[in-house]
Amino acid sequence: MRGSRWFGRLGVLGLALFAGPVLAAGGGSVLCEILENGQPASGMVVVLKGEDEVGRGTCGKPLSVPAGDYTAVLSLDGALDGPEQRLPVSAAAGKPAKVSADFPTGLLEVKISSQGRDTAGMAVIRKADKQIGTLGSGVAAHLSAGTYQVVARYRTQQKSFDTVQIKKGERTVLDASFE
């Protein structure tokens, strides 16, 4: 009998240890969903109270936070320009506060050639005179829908594309030919 009481207590303790995180009294949680062009995607959430970070985590998993009103900063994984959306969210005890963001993106690929043959080169991607990132020739990247400036470089030469439109769900291919 004595052994079964000890096992019973161990079982309750083991259940508490393996049940996962338990919210503190009055605690809430934020559950976020990330979409890219209306389809499920991966991303992160940072929960802010004013400018102070309260928590951060992967979307799709509840993030424990104290009950209260916050700003959720949702970001899309894998997009070259690092898009994010800021949304208000209220967390209450016992029920996850759900927040969702849909990121409109397209693909950009820059093909660089010299004397009619594909060659190694680099493209610098800018938006509003700020460098977003670089791409190697023939490599496609996800970018938020919008207008960009692209400079394709091959050795000491370069070609500029001043108003490249990236449209939701579409692939844009730029051909930069050097002699």
C-alpha positions in Angstrom: 0.0 0.0 0.0 2.8 2.4 0.9 4.6 1.7 -2.4 1.4 2.5 -4.4 1.0 5.9 -2.6 4.6 6.7 -3.5 4.0 5.6 -7.2 0.8 7.6 -7.2 2.6 10.8 -6.1 5.4 10.1 -8.6 2.8 9.7 -11.3 1.2 13.1 -10.5 4.7 14.7 -10.4 5.7 13.0 -13.6 2.5 14.2 -15.3 3.2 17.7 -14.2 6.8 17.5 -15.5 5.8 16.2 -18.9 2.6 18.1 -19.4 4.6 21.0 -21.0 4.6 24.7 -20.0 1.8 25.8 -17.7 0.6 29.4 -17.8 1.0 31.3 -14.6 -2.2 32.5 -12.9 -3.7 35.3 -15.1 -1.4 34.4 -18.0 -2.5 34.3 -21.6 -1.0 33.2 -24.9 -0.7 34.4 -28.5 -1.1 32.0 -31.4 0.0 33.4 -34.8 -0.5 32.2 -38.4 1.7 33.2 -41.3 0.4 33.0 -44.9 2.3 33.8 -48.1 -0.1 34.7 -51.0 -2.9 33.0 -49.1 -1.0 29.7 -48.5 0.4 28.5 -45.1 4.1 29.6 -44.6 6.5 29.8 -41.7 7.4 32.8 -39.7 8.1 34.3 -36.3 6.3 36.5 -33.8 7.7 39.0 -31.4 5.2 40.4 -28.8 5.9 43.9 -27.7 4.5 46.0 -24.8 5.4 49.5 -26.1 9.0 49.0 -27.2 9.7 46.2 -24.7 9.8 42.6 -25.9 7.5 40.4 -23.9 8.2 37.2 -25.8 9.2 35.7 -29.1 8.5 32.4 -30.9 7.7 30.4 -34.0 4.2 30.9 -35.5 2.0 27.9 -35.2 2.9 27.3 -31.5 1.2 29.2 -28.6 3.5 31.8 -27.0 2.9 32.3 -23.3 2.6 36.0 -22.2 1.0 37.8 -19.3 -2.6 38.8 -20.0 -2.8 42.3 -21.6 -2.8 44.3 -24.8 0.3 44.1 -27.1 1.7 44.6 -30.5 2.5 41.4 -32.4 5.2 41.8 -35.0 4.9 38.9 -37.5 7.6 38.2 -40.0 7.8 35.9 -43.0 10.7 33.4 -43.2 12.7 33.2 -46.4 11.8 36.5 -48.1 14.9 38.5 -49.1 13.4 41.8 -47.9 12.5 40.5 -44.4 8.8 41.7 -44.5 7.0 42.1 -41.2 3.5 43.2 -40.2 2.6 44.8 -36.8 -0.9 44.0 -35.5 -2.6 44.7 -32.1 -3.4 41.7 -30.0 -5.1 41.2 -26.6 -4.1 38.1 -24.6 -6.6 36.9 -21.9 -6.3 34.1 -19.4 -7.4 30.7 -20.7 -7.9 31.4 -24.4 -5.1 31.9 -27.0 -5.3 35.3 -28.8 -5.1 34.5 -32.5 -3.3 36.8 -34.9 -2.7 36.3 -38.6 -0.7 38.0 -41.4 -0.7 37.3 -45.2 2.4 38.5 -47.0 2.0 39.2 -50.8 5.2 38.1 -52.5 6.6 37.3 -55.9 9.8 35.8 -57.2 12.7 37.7 -58.8 15.4 36.0 -60.8 18.3 37.8 -62.6 20.0 35.9 -65.4 23.4 37.3 -66.4 25.1 36.3 -69.6 28.2 37.3 -71.5 28.6 36.8 -75.3 25.4 34.7 -75.4 26.4 32.3 -72.6 25.2 32.2 -69.0 27.8 33.4 -66.6 28.5 34.1 -63.0 27.4 37.6 -61.9 25.6 39.4 -59.1 22.5 41.5 -58.7 22.1 44.1 -56.0 18.4 44.6 -55.0 17.4 48.0 -53.7 14.1 49.5 -52.6 13.7 53.3 -51.9 17.5 53.7 -52.2 18.1 51.1 -49.4 19.9 47.9 -50.3 17.7 44.9 -49.6 20.1 42.1 -50.6 22.1 40.4 -53.4 21.4 37.5 -55.7 23.7 35.3 -57.8 22.9 34.9 -61.4 20.1 32.4 -62.0 19.0 32.3 -58.3 15.4 33.2 -57.6 14.3 34.9 -54.3 11.0 35.8 -52.7 10.4 39.5 -52.4 7.4 41.5 -51.1 5.2 42.8 -53.9 6.3 46.3 -54.9 8.8 48.3 -57.0 12.5 47.7 -56.7 15.8 48.8 -58.4 18.2 46.1 -59.5 21.8 46.5 -60.6 23.2 43.5 -62.4 27.0 43.3 -62.3 29.5 41.3 -64.3 33.2 41.9 -63.8 33.6 45.7 -64.1 30.3 46.3 -66.0 26.8 46.8 -64.7 23.3 47.3 -66.0 20.5 49.0 -64.1 16.8 48.2 -64.0 15.2 51.1 -62.3 11.5 50.1 -61.8 11.2 46.4 -61.4 7.6 45.4 -60.5 7.3 42.4 -58.3 3.7 41.2 -58.4 1.9 38.8 -55.9 2.3 35.2 -57.0 4.3 36.0 -60.1 7.8 35.3 -61.2 9.9 38.2 -62.7 13.0 37.3 -64.7 15.5 40.0 -65.8 18.0 39.3 -68.5 21.2 41.2 -68.3 23.5 40.6 -71.3 27.1 41.8 -71.3 29.5 41.7 -74.2 
